[in-house]
Amino acid sequence: MNRLRELVRGRTRRLWARGVMQLAMRDSPFWRLARTPTRRIFDGLAPRWDTMVASQEQDWFQALDGALDHLPTGWQPVRILEIGAGTGRGTFHLAARFPSAITIGLDLSTAMLHHGQERAREEQLPAVHFVAGDGATLPITTKSVDLAVLLNAPPFFDEIARVVRPGGAIVLAFSHGSRQPMYVSGPTAARHLRRHGFNDVIAGWAGEGTFVIGRRTPDRTRHALTPSQGTT
Ligand SMILES: C[S@@+](CC[C@H](N)C(=O)[O-])C[C@H]1O[C@@H](n2cnc3c(N)ncnc32)[C@H](O)[C@@H]1O
C-alpha cells in the first residue's frame, strides 16, 4: 500500500514538474498560483534529494560539462548564477570549474538550499553563496551575471534575459534529457533564447543528457561559440 502511494505521488510530482516547465517557459502569470505548491514539493523532497540522485552522480553533470565546453577557451565568468540550484550540487560543480568566480545558487525551496549552505560553511567556500528566490522575479541586479545556469530547473526566460549581461552566457542542461521531469527540448529552448536576445545558440547532447547554450554577444567583441560534435 505504501509503495503504491509512493508510486502515485511520484507520478503526480512528475506531471506537476512538467506543468511548471510550461508555465516558466511562457512566463505565465499563472505561475503565481503554482509557486507555493511547488515550493512545498521540493521542501518535502529536500531531506532525501541527494540520496535520490546519488546513484546517478557520474551522469548528473555530463550535459552541463558538455555545454560549458562550448564556451570560448579562456573565458572566465566573474559572477555565476545557478537558478533552481536545489541542494547546490551544480553550484559546487561550477565553483570548482571556475574557482576565481563568485558563484550564487538560487532556489525557491529554502529546505533544499539549506544543504548547500551547510556544505559551503563546512568546506569553507566564501565565494559560494546561496540565496532564496523565485526564478520568475530574480532578486538579482539587471545585467550583472556573466554566466546563468539551469540544471534540471525551470527557465523563466524574461528574467534570465534581464540579468545576463551583454557578453554573458546562459546554459540550460538536463541530466537525463527528456527523461528529466523538468525538461525542455533543444529546439524549443533555442527558439526562446533567440527571441530573448541570445546569439550563438547551440543545442547538443552529452551522454544521456541534453543542453542548450546561448551567448549575449556585444557587437564589438564578437566571439562565436564553437560548434563541434554532439551539437545540432
Ligand atoms: C529538479 S530540481 C533540480 C535541482 C538541482 N538543480 C539538481 O540538478 O540537483 C529543481 C529545482 O528547481 C527549484 N525551483 C522550482 N521552481 C523554481 C523557481 N521558480 N525559482 C527558483 N527555483 C525553482 C526547485 O525548488 C528545485 O530545487
The ligand as a Gaussian input file, in Angstrom:
#p B3LYP/6-31G(d) Opt

LIG

0 1
 C       14.608000      19.012000     -10.309000
 S       15.248000      20.056000      -9.041000
 C       16.939000      20.272000      -9.596000
 C       17.862000      20.717000      -8.512000
 C       19.328000      20.822000      -8.934000
 N       19.499000      21.791000      -9.987000
 C       19.856000      19.459000      -9.338000
 O       20.009000      19.213000     -10.549000
 O       20.117000      18.644000      -8.438000
 C       14.504000      21.618000      -9.481000
 C       14.797000      22.738000      -8.510000
 O       14.225000      23.940000      -9.033000
 C       13.673000      24.657000      -7.950000
 N       12.663000      25.575000      -8.479000
 C       11.446000      25.275000      -8.998000
 N       10.830000      26.395000      -9.393000
 C       11.672000      27.427000      -9.105000
 C       11.588000      28.837000      -9.269000
 N       10.537000      29.431000      -9.802000
 N       12.648000      29.584000      -8.864000
 C       13.734000      29.013000      -8.295000
 N       13.866000      27.683000      -8.120000
 C       12.839000      26.902000      -8.523000
 C       13.114000      23.594000      -7.029000
 O       12.925000      24.078000      -5.707000
 C       14.197000      22.517000      -7.138000
 O       15.196000      22.669000      -6.165000

